[in-house]
Amino acid sequence: MCSLSQRLESLSEMYHLILVTLAVLLGSSHLATGGKVLVFPADGSHWVNMKVIVEELHSRGHEVTVLRALDSWYLKEDSPYYKSITINSSSFDRESYASFVNKTLHLSRNGASFWTSVSMAYEKTVQLFEIHKNQLQMIGEMFENTKLIQSLRDEKYDLMLTEPSICGGVFLGHRLGLPLVFNVRWTIQGEAHRAIAPSPLSYVPVRGSQLTDSMTFTQRVKNVLFYCFIYFQIWYVTDLNYKPFVHRYFGSDVHYMELFQAADIWLMRNDFTLEFPRPTMPNIIYMSGFQCKPSKPLSKELEDFVQSSGEHGVIVMTLGTLVGKLPEDITENIAAAFAQLPQKVIWRHTGKRPSTLGNNTLLLEWLPQNDLLGHPKTRVFVAHGGTNGIQEAVYHGVPLVGLPLVYDQHDNFFRMQVRGVAKVLNIGTVNKDNFLEALKEVLYEPSYREKMKTLSNLHRDQPMKPLDRAMFWIEFVMRHKGAPHLRTESYKMSTIQYHSIDVMAFLLAVISLILIVFISAVKFLCQKLSCRRKVKKE
């Protein structure tokens, strides 16, 4: 018995040793295959979703280094998921953004007139000009810092992961000779598809036009006019800023957009449950909702408040990471409307407490948005229309009341409104009555929830998780040192070549020449025949 016991103990120890050895081997193998990723992210809410990718890369054994500005809003210097390199330069500050939002709100209160639209477009254009100017100053200082550039080269990164709504990562990636992967919705010139994919104006609406893919003649005229305005904006905001910079650092024969269009993979933060159908390209990988995840349990205090709503449920309101408060009169009207409802309300609000606030409303400086949207008692989400918030609402099947503020938020909500899952208001003209009416419509009209559930099912029904798809393609680029076989070379063509204008001109010239020769030959033959007849008659 003693001998048998010793043998069993010895076998148990050997089995344990084998398991430990296998675990070590597997762990070291995983680390050995890990890559080195340099990340140049955009700040603000854009970092919220880039952070999801960074954390997932870290969990898969990749070494991640993040470049951040000295006065970064959200990018922490210390993190368990990445190493950071702090650039001694400034990003676009919060005060400027807040000022822009306040100007937009002030203008929107003048009503929906032509001059209001022009004024808002002007303010947006001026702000974008300053953002891009600051970005170029920052990347210029980096390029002149030869010690920094050399240290980045010495690290031998496998790829650059960046967002092309800013230029820094794109230009630095080319400077270091790294394959480029984009976490993308926008480029410096606007909506990302237009940079690399065919975008016929007949059925691809220009951002800001608030048109669908089914346009009447008048609407197509409107779409073309918006396209012309976008080109003027591109000339003022980007051409004037970027052409001198790129000619200085990359050569006079390089157009700045070529550096963006040369990216290997475009991880697109949307899909066709949220967008209208349109042409695409093989290196565009759709990962809409990659940041969405099942909800986690709420804190006891918050869960108790939610449960106290009974059968009526709760309304969640937040206007994103950068807008914690609104003008006091709008806040008073919103609070008064909430107070008229039997639902409980959880509202992220950092300003003065409204005097009209009802007992049913809980004000928080921060709220767990995803966990609240995934709660079975949540009935409506009042939001500003940021991409992350809308995608989380779709993922969890919660209908929307929209108060869009700036940038793409109006367009995002327009697409939700067209699908019948949102009621949208002009925040500049919001009052107690129209806000209350909108809330009641979305709460008590069953079609909003039914259509959102249908949209949610479409959004979730995918062969693999969007984040896993994004990881596959990032690692694909690491394994193969790029993905040039998926990238069209059309970006190297001029407008005349791209649209085959030169070919059509050549063919037209050839046809014209043939016609001229043919007509001349016929005339010549006719004249010869006429001469012969005259000779015979004589």
C-alpha positions in Angstrom: 0.0 0.0 0.0 2.8 2.4 0.9 4.6 1.7 -2.3 1.4 2.2 -4.3 0.7 5.5 -2.5 4.2 6.7 -3.2 3.9 5.8 -6.9 0.6 7.7 -7.1 2.1 10.7 -5.4 5.1 10.6 -7.8 2.8 10.3 -10.8 0.7 13.3 -9.4 3.9 15.4 -9.1 5.0 14.4 -12.6 1.6 15.3 -14.0 1.7 18.6 -12.2 5.2 19.3 -13.6 4.1 18.5 -17.1 1.2 20.8 -16.8 3.4 23.6 -15.5 5.9 23.0 -18.3 3.2 23.1 -21.0 1.8 26.3 -19.5 5.2 28.0 -19.6 5.8 26.8 -23.1 2.5 28.0 -24.3 2.9 31.3 -22.6 6.3 31.9 -24.0 5.2 30.8 -27.5 2.3 33.3 -27.3 4.7 36.1 -26.2 7.2 35.1 -28.9 4.7 35.6 -31.6 3.6 38.9 -30.3 4.2 42.0 -32.3 5.2 45.6 -31.5 2.5 48.1 -32.3 3.0 51.9 -32.3 -0.3 53.7 -31.7 -0.9 57.4 -32.6 -4.5 58.0 -31.5 -6.9 60.9 -31.6 -8.0 62.2 -28.2 -11.4 62.6 -26.6 -14.2 60.2 -27.4 -12.1 58.7 -30.2 -9.6 57.4 -27.6 -12.5 55.6 -25.9 -12.8 53.1 -28.8 -9.1 53.0 -29.7 -8.5 52.0 -26.1 -10.6 48.9 -26.6 -8.3 47.8 -29.5 -5.2 48.6 -27.5 -6.4 46.5 -24.5 -7.3 43.6 -26.8 -3.9 43.7 -28.5 -2.2 43.6 -25.0 -4.3 40.6 -24.0 -3.1 38.8 -27.1 0.6 39.3 -26.2 1.4 42.3 -28.3 3.6 45.1 -27.0 1.8 48.4 -27.5 3.4 51.9 -27.3 1.1 54.9 -27.4 2.1 58.4 -28.4 0.3 61.1 -26.4 0.4 64.9 -26.1 1.6 66.6 -23.0 -1.8 68.0 -22.2 -3.8 64.9 -23.4 -7.4 64.8 -22.3 -7.9 61.1 -21.7 -4.6 59.3 -22.6 -2.9 58.4 -19.3 0.8 58.3 -19.1 0.8 55.1 -17.0 -1.2 52.1 -18.0 -1.0 48.3 -17.6 -1.9 47.9 -21.2 0.7 50.0 -23.0 3.9 52.0 -22.7 3.5 55.7 -23.5 5.7 58.3 -25.1 4.7 61.8 -24.2 5.3 64.4 -26.8 6.2 67.9 -25.5 3.5 69.5 -27.5 -0.1 70.6 -27.1 -3.3 69.1 -28.5 -6.5 70.9 -29.2 -7.7 72.1 -25.7 -11.1 71.6 -24.1 -11.8 75.3 -23.7 -11.7 75.7 -27.5 -14.0 72.8 -28.0 -16.4 74.1 -25.3 -16.4 77.5 -26.9 -17.2 76.0 -30.3 -20.1 74.0 -28.8 -21.5 77.1 -27.1 -21.3 79.1 -30.4 -23.1 76.3 -32.2 -25.8 76.2 -29.5 -26.2 80.0 -29.7 -26.5 79.9 -33.5 -29.0 77.0 -33.5 -31.3 79.0 -31.3 -31.8 81.5 -34.1 -33.9 79.0 -35.9 -33.3 76.8 -39.0 -32.5 79.5 -41.5 -30.1 79.7 -44.4 -27.8 82.2 -42.7 -27.8 80.1 -39.5 -26.6 77.1 -41.5 -23.9 79.3 -43.2 -22.8 80.7 -39.8 -22.5 77.2 -38.3 -20.6 75.9 -41.3 -18.2 78.9 -41.0 -17.6 78.3 -37.3 -17.0 74.6 -38.0 -14.5 75.4 -40.8 -12.6 77.8 -38.6 -12.3 75.3 -35.8 -11.2 72.5 -38.1 -8.5 74.8 -39.6 -7.1 75.4 -36.1 -7.2 71.7 -35.2 -5.2 70.7 -38.3 -2.8 73.6 -37.9 -2.0 72.5 -34.3 -1.6 68.9 -35.5 0.9 69.9 -38.1 2.8 72.0 -35.7 3.0 69.0 -33.3 4.2 66.5 -36.0 6.6 69.1 -37.4 8.3 69.3 -34.0 8.5 65.5 -33.8 10.1 65.3 -37.3 12.7 67.9 -36.2 13.5 65.9 -33.1 16.0 63.6 -34.7 16.7 61.8 -31.4 13.0 60.9 -31.0 12.7 59.7 -34.6 15.8 57.6 -34.3 14.6 56.0 -31.0 11.3 55.1 -32.7 13.2 53.5 -35.6 15.4 51.6 -33.2 12.3 50.0 -31.7 11.6 48.2 -35.0 7.8 48.3 -34.7 5.7 46.0 -36.8 3.0 48.5 -37.7 1.4 51.8 -37.0 -2.2 51.9 -35.7 -3.7 55.3 -36.0 -6.8 57.3 -36.8 -6.7 59.3 -40.1 -9.0 62.1 -38.8 -5.6 63.4 -37.6 -2.4 63.5 -39.6 0.2 62.6 -37.0 0.1 58.8 -37.2 -0.2 58.7 -41.0 2.8 61.0 -41.5 4.9 59.4 -38.8 4.1 55.9 -40.1 5.4 56.8 -43.5 8.5 58.5 -42.0 9.3 55.3 -40.1 8.4 53.1 -43.1 5.7 51.1 -41.2 2.6 49.4 -42.5 -0.5 51.4 -41.7 -3.7 50.2 -40.1 -6.5 52.7 -39.6 -9.2 52.7 -36.9 -11.4 54.9 -39.0 -14.6 56.8 -39.6 -13.2 60.0 -40.9 -10.1 61.3 -42.7 -8.8 64.9 -42.6 -10.9 65.4 -45.7 -14.2 64.0 -44.3 -16.0 60.7 -44.5 -13.5 57.9 -45.0 -15.1 56.0 -47.9 -14.7 59.0 -50.2 -10.9 58.8 -49.8 -10.6 55.3 -51.4 -13.9 54.0 -52.6 -16.1 55.0 -55.6 -18.8 57.4 -54.3 -21.3 58.3 -57.0 -23.3 61.4 -56.1 -26.4 59.9 -57.6 -27.0 57.5 -54.7 -24.2 58.1 -52.1 -25.3 61.1 -50.0 -22.7 63.6 -48.9 -22.3 64.0 -45.2 -24.3 66.9 -43.9 -26.9 66.7 -46.7 -29.3 64.6 -44.6 -30.3 62.6 -47.7 -30.8 58.9 -48.2 -29.5 56.6 -51.0 -32.9 57.1 -52.9 -32.8 60.7 -54.1 -35.2 62.7 -56.4 -33.8 65.0 -59.0 -34.0 68.0 -56.6 -32.2 66.0 -53.9 -29.4 65.0 -56.3 -29.0 68.7 -57.1 -28.7 69.4 -53.3 -26.2 66.5 -53.0 -24.0 68.0 -55.7 -24.1 71.4 -54.1 -23.1 69.9 -50.7 -20.2 68.1 -52.5 -19.1 71.5 -54.0 -19.1 73.1 -50.5 -17.1 70.1 -49.1 -14.5 70.7 -51.8 -14.3 74.4 -50.8 -13.9 73.3 -47.2 -11.1 70.8 -48.1 -9.3 73.6 -50.0 -9.4 76.0 -47.1 -8.9 73.6 -44.2 -6.6 70.9 -45.5 -5.0 72.0 -48.8 -3.7 75.3 -47.3 -2.3 73.5 -44.3 -1.1 70.2 -45.6 0.4 70.9 -49.0 3.4 73.0 -47.8 4.1 70.5 -45.0 4.0 67.4 -47.2 6.1 69.1 -49.9 8.7 70.0 -47.3 9.0 66.6 -45.7 7.9 64.1 -48.4 8.7 65.8 -51.7 7.0 68.3 -54.1 5.6 65.4 -56.2 3.6 63.9 -53.3 0.0 64.8 -52.6 -0.9 64.6 -48.9 -3.9 62.3 -49.5 -1.7 59.7 -51.2 -0.1 59.1 -47.8 -3.6 58.3 -46.3 -4.7 56.3 -49.3 -1.6 54.1 -49.1 -2.8 52.5 -45.8 -2.9 48.7 -45.8 -6.1 48.1 -43.8 -9.0 50.5 -43.0 -10.9 49.2 -39.9 -14.2 51.0 -40.5 -16.2 51.8 -37.3 -19.6 51.4 -39.0 -21.5 48.9 -41.2 -24.6 48.7 -43.4 -27.1 48.3 -40.6 -26.2 51.9 -39.7 -25.2 53.3 -43.2 -26.8 53.3 -46.6 -25.5 50.7 -49.1 -22.6 52.0 -51.2 -19.4 50.8 -53.1 -16.5 49.6 -50.9 -13.0 48.2 -51.3 -11.3 45.0 -50.3 -9.1 46.6 -47.7 -12.0 48.2 -45.8 -12.9 45.9 -42.9 -16.2 46.7 -41.2 -16.1 46.4 -37.3 -19.2 48.5 -36.2 -20.0 47.9 -32.6 -16.6 46.4 -31.8 -16.6 48.3 -28.5 -20.1 47.0 -27.5 -20.3 44.3 -24.9 -22.9 42.6 -22.6 -23.8 44.8 -19.6 -22.3 44.2 -16.2 -24.3 44.4 -12.9 -24.9 47.9 -11.6 -23.8 49.1 -8.2 -26.3 48.4 -5.4 -27.4 52.0 -5.1 -28.0 52.4 -8.9 -29.7 49.0 -9.2 -32.0 49.9 -6.3 -32.9 53.2 -8.1 -33.6 51.3 -11.4 -35.7 48.7 -9.7 -37.8 51.4 -8.0 -39.1 52.3 -11.4 -41.4 49.3 -11.4 -43.1 48.5 -14.7 -42.4 52.0 -16.1 -38.7 51.5 -16.5 -35.9 54.1 -16.7 -34.7 56.8 -19.2 -31.0 57.3 -19.5 -29.6 60.7 -20.7 -26.0 61.7 -21.4 -24.5 64.0 -24.0 -21.1 62.3 -24.3 -17.7 62.5 -22.6 -17.1 66.2 -23.4 -20.6 67.8 -22.8 -21.6 67.5 -19.2 -24.0 70.5 -19.1 -26.2 72.7 -21.2 -27.4 76.3 -20.9 -29.5 76.7 -17.8 -32.8 77.5 -19.6 -32.5 74.3 -21.7 -31.6 72.3 -18.6 -34.6 73.7 -16.7 -36.9 72.7 -19.6 -35.5 69.2 -19.9 -35.8 68.6 -16.1 -39.4 69.9 -16.1 -40.3 67.5 -18.9 -38.7 64.5 -17.1 -40.6 65.4 -13.9 -43.9 64.9 -15.8 -43.1 61.2 -16.5 -43.7 58.1 -14.4 -40.4 56.7 -15.5 -37.2 57.1 -13.4 -34.5 59.1 -15.1 -30.7 58.7 -14.8 -29.0 61.9 -16.2 -25.3 62.6 -16.5 -25.2 66.3 -15.6 -22.3 68.3 -14.2 -23.8 71.8 -14.1 -26.1 73.6 -11.7 -28.9 71.5 -10.3 -32.2 72.5 -12.1 -34.9 74.0 -9.9 -37.5 72.0 -11.9 -35.9 68.7 -11.2 -38.4 66.0 -10.2 -38.1 63.3 -7.5 -37.9 60.7 -10.3 -34.6 62.1 -11.7 -31.1 61.1 -10.5 -28.2 63.4 -11.5 -24.7 61.8 -11.8 -21.4 63.2 -12.9 -20.6 59.9 -14.5 -22.7 56.9 -15.4 -22.0 53.4 -16.7 -23.6 53.9 -20.1 -23.2 50.4 -21.5 -24.4 48.7 -18.4 -27.5 50.9 -18.1 -28.3 50.5 -21.8 -28.1 46.7 -21.4 -30.4 46.8 -18.4 -33.9 45.2 -19.1 -35.6 48.2 -17.5 -34.1 50.8 -19.8 -36.8 52.2 -22.1 -35.2 55.2 -23.9 -31.8 56.7 -24.4 -31.5 60.5 -24.7 -28.2 61.1 -26.5 -26.2 63.6 -28.5 -25.5 61.2 -31.4 -21.9 60.2 -31.0 -21.0 57.0 -32.8 -20.2 55.0 -29.7 -23.4 55.8 -27.9 -25.6 55.1 -31.0 -23.9 51.8 -31.6 -24.3 50.8 -28.0 -28.0 51.7 -28.1 -28.4 49.6 -31.3 -26.5 46.7 -29.7 -28.8 46.7 -26.7 -32.0 47.5 -28.7 -32.8 50.8 -26.9 -34.7 53.4 -29.0 -33.4 57.0 -29.0 -34.4 60.6 -28.5 -31.7 62.7 -30.2 -30.3 66.1 -29.2 -27.4 66.4 -31.7 -24.9 69.1 -31.2 -21.9 69.2 -33.6 -19.9 67.4 -36.3 -21.4 64.1 -37.5 -24.0 63.8 -34.8 -26.8 65.2 -36.9 -26.0 62.8 -39.7 -25.8 59.8 -37.3 -29.3 60.6 -35.9 -30.7 61.3 -39.4 -29.8 57.7 -40.2 -31.5 56.4 -37.1 -34.6 58.6 -37.7 -34.9 57.2 -41.3 -34.9 53.7 -39.8 -37.7 54.6 -37.4 -35.7 54.1 -34.2 -35.2 57.7 -33.1 -37.0 61.0 -32.6 -34.7 63.9 -33.2 -35.0 67.5 -31.9 -33.1 70.7 -32.5 -31.4 71.3 -29.2 -31.5 75.1 -29.8 -35.3 75.1 -29.8 -35.9 72.5 -27.1 -38.6 73.4 -24.6 -40.6 71.4 -22.0 -43.5 70.7 -24.3 -41.7 69.4 -27.4 -39.2 67.4 -25.4 -41.9 65.8 -23.3 -43.9 65.0 -26.5 -40.8 63.4 -28.1 -40.2 61.3 -25.0 -43.8 60.1 -24.9 -43.8 59.2 -28.6 -40.7 57.0 -28.3 -41.8 55.5 -24.9 -45.4 54.6 -25.9 -45.3 54.1 -29.7 -44.4 50.4 -30.0 -42.9 50.7 -33.5 -39.7 52.5 -32.1 -38.8 49.6 -29.8 -39.8 46.9 -32.4 -37.8 48.5 -35.2 -34.8 48.9 -32.9 -35.0 45.2 -31.9 -35.0 44.3 -35.5 -32.0 46.6 -36.2 -30.2 45.1 -33.1 -30.7 41.6 -34.4 -29.2 42.5 -37.8 -26.3 44.3 -36.1 -25.5 41.3 -33.9 -26.0 38.6 -36.5 -22.4 38.3 -37.8 -20.1 35.3 -38.4 -17.5 36.6 -35.9 -17.3 39.3 -33.3 -16.2 42.7 -34.8 -13.3 43.0 -32.4 -12.0 39.5 -33.4 -12.3 40.5 -37.0 -10.3 43.7 -36.3 -7.6 41.7 -34.5 -7.3 39.2 -37.3 -6.5 41.9 -39.8 -4.1 43.8 -37.5 -2.2 40.5 -37.0 -2.5 39.7 -40.7 -0.6 42.9 -41.5 2.0 42.0 -38.9 2.5 38.5 -40.3 2.8 39.7 -43.9 4.4 43.1 -43.4 1.5 44.8 -45.0 -1.4 44.0 -47.3 -0.6 45.7 -50.6 -2.5 43.0 -52.6 -5.8 44.5 -51.1 -5.0 48.1 -51.9 -6.0 49.6 -55.2 -3.3 51.8 -56.9 -6.0 54.2 -58.2 -4.9 56.8 -55.7 -1.8 57.3 -57.8 -3.9 58.3 -60.7 -4.9 61.9 -61.6 -8.6 62.9 -61.8 -8.3 62.8 -65.6 -6.9 59.3 -65.5 -9.2 58.0 -62.8 -12.3 59.0 -64.7 -10.8 57.9 -68.0 -11.3 61.4 -69.4 -8.0 61.1 -71.3 -9.2 57.8 -72.8 -12.6 59.2 -73.8 -10.9 62.2 -75.3 -8.6 60.0 -77.3 -11.4 57.7 -78.5 -13.5 60.7 -79.4 -10.6 62.2 -81.4 -10.1 58.8 -83.2 -13.8 58.6 -84.0 -13.8 62.2 -85.1 -10.8 61.5 -87.4 -12.4 58.4 -88.9 -15.6 60.4 -89.5 -13.7 63.2 -91.1 -11.8 60.8 -93.3 -15.0 59.0 -94.2 -16.9 62.1 -95.0 -13.9 63.4 -97.0 -13.7 60.2 -98.9 -17.4 60.2 -99.7 -17.1 63.8 -100.9 -14.1 62.9 -103.1 -16.0 60.0 -104.6 -19.1 62.0 -105.2 -17.0 64.7 -107.0 -15.3 62.0 -109.1 -18.6 60.5 -110.1 -20.0 63.9 -110.9 -17.0 64.7 -113.2 -17.4 61.4 -115.1 -21.1 62.1 -115.7 -20.2 65.5 -117.1 -17.6 64.0 -119.4 -20.0 61.4 -120.8 -22.7 64.0 -121.5 -20.2 66.1 -123.4 
